Amino acid sequence: MFIGHYSAAFAARAFKPAVPLWLLFVAVQLVDFIWAGLVIAGVEKVRIVPGFMEASPLDLYYMPFTHSLVGAFIWAVAAALLYGAARKGAGHWAASIIVGAAVLSHWFADLLVHAPDLPLVSGDPKFGFGLWRSLLWSQVAEMGLLLGGFWLYMRHTAPKGAVGRIAPWVFLLFLGLVQAYSHMGTAEENGPTTPFAITALVAYSVLVCGAWLMDRTRLPK
């Protein structure tokens, strides 16, 4: 899953406005940030197999440190503790739980679309409902999740002038275009995975910056 992950970020920002949207965009993709780094380092493994699934050519056959349920839980707890320790003021531990939940949401969102490649710890059994086997239905699921979270965000925030009324829709369109672009082009059989991981890191970072800019145009209700 890609942009569907950001549904949880929008929803969390709606219900816990003290946590900035850009940070929640980092949180929901934290394990993929780490995954990309570990792929570049050669620790976690992925193969590019054209036609592996209709919506994804990635055979994610070894990623226990980031995409196991236990691994995702550890990253979630670490993120919650780090945020709770860094942030001061009333309710900071409640906010830290929201951040941790946003990190953990990644595993359950991936469960919908991945092939059975998500372990509990390492090795078998692995889980995944495989919605990526259908390009149409995987995109319906991702866009549905994103629009649901975006709707909650819009319901619980108000614009700062005209820019605040337009910016969220521009950003939503940008998210949709990035999602569409991610499915364009052809994958090379057993091609190098480092460029793919670098591209993923760049894309995640650009969207974090976009969330920061857009959220500055809105106020919590």
C-alpha positions as CSV (number, residue, x, y, z in Angstrom):
1,M,0.0,0.0,0.0
2,F,1.1,3.5,-0.7
3,I,-1.2,6.6,-0.4
4,G,-3.7,4.5,1.5
5,H,-1.4,4.7,4.5
6,Y,-1.9,8.4,4.7
7,S,-5.6,7.9,5.6
8,A,-4.5,7.1,9.2
9,A,-2.4,10.3,9.2
10,F,-5.3,12.5,8.2
11,A,-7.6,10.8,10.7
12,A,-5.2,11.1,13.5
13,R,-4.6,14.8,12.8
14,A,-8.4,15.3,12.9
15,F,-8.8,13.7,16.3
16,K,-5.5,14.8,17.9
17,P,-4.7,18.2,16.4
18,A,-1.7,18.7,18.7
19,V,0.2,16.2,16.5
20,P,1.3,17.9,13.3
21,L,0.3,16.3,10.0
22,W,3.8,16.2,8.7
23,L,4.9,14.1,11.7
24,L,2.0,11.7,11.2
25,F,3.0,11.4,7.5
26,V,6.4,10.2,8.8
27,A,4.8,7.9,11.3
28,V,2.5,6.0,9.0
29,Q,5.4,5.4,6.6
30,L,8.1,5.0,9.2
31,V,8.6,1.3,8.6
32,D,8.9,1.9,4.8
33,F,11.5,4.6,5.4
34,I,13.5,2.1,7.4
35,W,12.7,-0.7,4.9
36,A,14.1,1.4,2.1
37,G,17.3,2.0,4.1
38,L,17.7,-1.6,4.9
39,V,17.2,-2.6,1.2
40,I,19.9,-0.2,0.2
41,A,22.1,-1.7,2.9
42,G,21.4,-5.2,1.7
43,V,19.8,-6.3,5.0
44,E,16.2,-6.8,3.8
45,K,15.5,-8.3,0.4
46,V,13.2,-7.7,-2.5
47,R,13.1,-9.0,-6.0
48,I,11.5,-7.2,-9.0
49,V,9.4,-9.7,-10.9
50,P,7.3,-8.3,-13.7
51,G,3.7,-9.6,-13.4
52,F,4.3,-10.9,-9.9
53,M,1.0,-9.2,-9.0
54,E,-1.1,-6.9,-11.3
55,A,-0.5,-3.9,-9.1
56,S,3.0,-4.6,-7.9
57,P,6.1,-6.3,-9.4
58,L,7.8,-6.6,-5.9
59,D,8.5,-9.9,-4.4
60,L,9.1,-8.8,-0.8
61,Y,10.5,-12.1,0.4
62,Y,12.6,-11.0,3.4
63,M,11.7,-8.0,5.6
64,P,11.3,-9.3,9.2
65,F,12.9,-6.2,10.8
66,T,10.3,-3.8,9.4
67,H,7.3,-5.7,8.1
68,S,6.8,-8.4,10.7
69,L,4.0,-7.7,13.2
70,V,6.5,-7.8,16.1
71,G,8.9,-5.6,14.2
72,A,6.2,-3.0,13.4
73,F,5.1,-3.1,17.0
74,I,8.7,-2.4,18.3
75,W,9.1,0.5,15.9
76,A,5.7,1.8,17.0
77,V,6.6,1.7,20.7
78,A,10.0,3.3,20.0
79,A,8.3,6.1,18.1
80,A,5.7,6.7,20.8
81,L,8.4,6.8,23.6
82,L,10.6,9.1,21.6
83,Y,7.8,11.5,20.8
84,G,6.5,11.4,24.4
85,A,10.0,12.1,25.8
86,A,10.6,15.0,23.3
87,R,7.2,16.7,23.6
88,K,6.3,18.6,26.8
89,G,2.9,19.8,28.0
90,A,-0.4,18.4,29.0
91,G,-1.6,15.3,27.1
92,H,1.8,14.5,25.6
93,W,1.6,10.8,26.4
94,A,-1.8,10.6,24.8
95,A,-0.4,12.2,21.7
96,S,2.5,9.8,21.8
97,I,0.1,6.8,21.8
98,I,-1.5,8.3,18.6
99,V,1.9,8.5,17.0
100,G,2.7,4.9,17.9
101,A,-0.7,3.8,16.6
102,A,0.0,5.6,13.4
103,V,3.2,3.7,13.0
104,L,1.5,0.3,13.7
105,S,-1.3,1.1,11.3
106,H,1.2,0.5,8.5
107,W,1.3,-3.3,9.0
108,F,-2.5,-3.7,9.0
109,A,-2.9,-1.5,5.9
110,D,-0.3,-3.6,4.1
111,L,-2.1,-6.7,5.2
112,L,-4.9,-5.8,2.8
113,V,-2.8,-5.6,-0.4
114,H,0.3,-7.6,0.1
115,A,0.9,-11.2,-1.0
116,P,1.5,-13.4,2.0
117,D,4.8,-11.9,2.8
118,L,4.1,-10.3,6.2
119,P,5.5,-12.5,9.0
120,L,4.6,-12.4,12.7
121,V,8.3,-12.5,13.6
122,S,10.4,-14.0,10.9
123,G,9.7,-16.8,8.4
124,D,6.4,-18.7,8.2
125,P,3.6,-18.2,8.7
126,K,3.3,-15.1,6.5
127,F,0.1,-13.1,5.9
128,G,-1.4,-10.9,3.2
129,F,-4.8,-10.8,1.6
130,G,-3.3,-10.1,-1.8
131,L,-5.4,-7.2,-3.1
132,W,-2.5,-6.2,-5.3
133,R,-3.5,-9.1,-7.5
134,S,-6.1,-6.7,-8.9
135,L,-5.0,-3.2,-10.0
136,L,-8.6,-2.0,-10.0
137,W,-9.6,-3.1,-6.6
138,S,-6.3,-2.3,-4.9
139,Q,-6.7,1.3,-6.2
140,V,-10.3,1.4,-5.1
141,A,-9.2,0.4,-1.6
142,E,-6.3,2.8,-1.4
143,M,-8.4,5.8,-2.7
144,G,-11.3,4.9,-0.5
145,L,-9.1,4.8,2.6
146,L,-7.4,8.1,1.6
147,L,-10.7,9.9,0.9
148,G,-12.1,8.7,4.2
149,G,-9.2,10.1,6.2
150,F,-9.1,13.3,4.2
151,W,-12.9,13.8,4.8
152,L,-12.3,13.5,8.6
153,Y,-9.4,16.0,8.3
154,M,-11.5,18.5,6.4
155,R,-14.4,18.1,8.9
156,H,-12.1,18.8,11.9
157,T,-10.1,21.7,10.5
158,A,-10.9,25.2,9.1
159,P,-9.1,27.2,6.4
160,K,-6.8,30.1,7.0
161,G,-8.3,32.3,4.2
162,A,-8.6,31.4,0.6
163,V,-5.4,29.4,0.4
164,G,-6.6,27.1,3.1
165,R,-9.7,26.3,1.1
166,I,-7.7,25.4,-2.0
167,A,-4.5,23.8,-0.7
168,P,-6.0,20.6,0.7
169,W,-7.6,19.8,-2.7
170,V,-4.4,20.5,-4.5
171,F,-2.5,18.2,-2.2
172,L,-5.2,15.5,-2.6
173,L,-4.8,15.7,-6.3
174,F,-1.0,15.5,-6.0
175,L,-1.4,12.4,-3.9
176,G,-3.5,10.8,-6.5
177,L,-1.1,11.7,-9.3
178,V,1.8,10.3,-7.3
179,Q,-0.2,7.1,-6.8
180,A,-0.9,6.9,-10.5
181,Y,2.7,7.6,-11.5
182,S,3.9,4.7,-9.2
183,H,2.1,2.3,-11.5
184,M,3.5,3.6,-14.7
185,G,6.4,2.2,-16.6
186,T,7.7,-1.3,-16.9
187,A,9.7,-3.3,-14.3
188,E,12.9,-5.0,-15.4
189,E,13.2,-8.6,-14.4
190,N,15.6,-8.9,-11.4
191,G,16.5,-5.3,-11.9
192,P,18.5,-3.4,-9.3
193,T,16.5,-2.6,-6.2
194,T,18.6,0.2,-4.8
195,P,17.3,2.8,-7.3
196,F,13.7,1.8,-6.4
197,A,14.4,2.2,-2.7
198,I,16.0,5.6,-3.2
199,T,13.0,6.7,-5.3
200,A,10.7,5.5,-2.5
201,L,12.6,7.5,0.1
202,V,12.4,10.6,-2.1
203,A,8.7,10.2,-2.6
204,Y,7.9,9.7,1.1
205,S,10.0,12.8,1.9
206,V,8.3,14.9,-0.7
207,L,4.9,14.0,0.6
208,V,6.0,14.8,4.2
209,C,7.0,18.3,3.0
210,G,3.7,18.6,1.1
211,A,1.8,17.7,4.2
212,W,3.7,20.3,6.2
213,L,3.0,23.1,3.7
214,M,-0.7,22.2,3.3
215,D,-1.4,21.8,7.0
216,R,0.0,25.3,7.6
217,T,-3.1,26.6,5.7
218,R,-5.6,24.9,8.1
219,L,-6.6,25.4,11.8
220,P,-8.1,22.9,14.1
221,K,-11.8,23.5,14.8
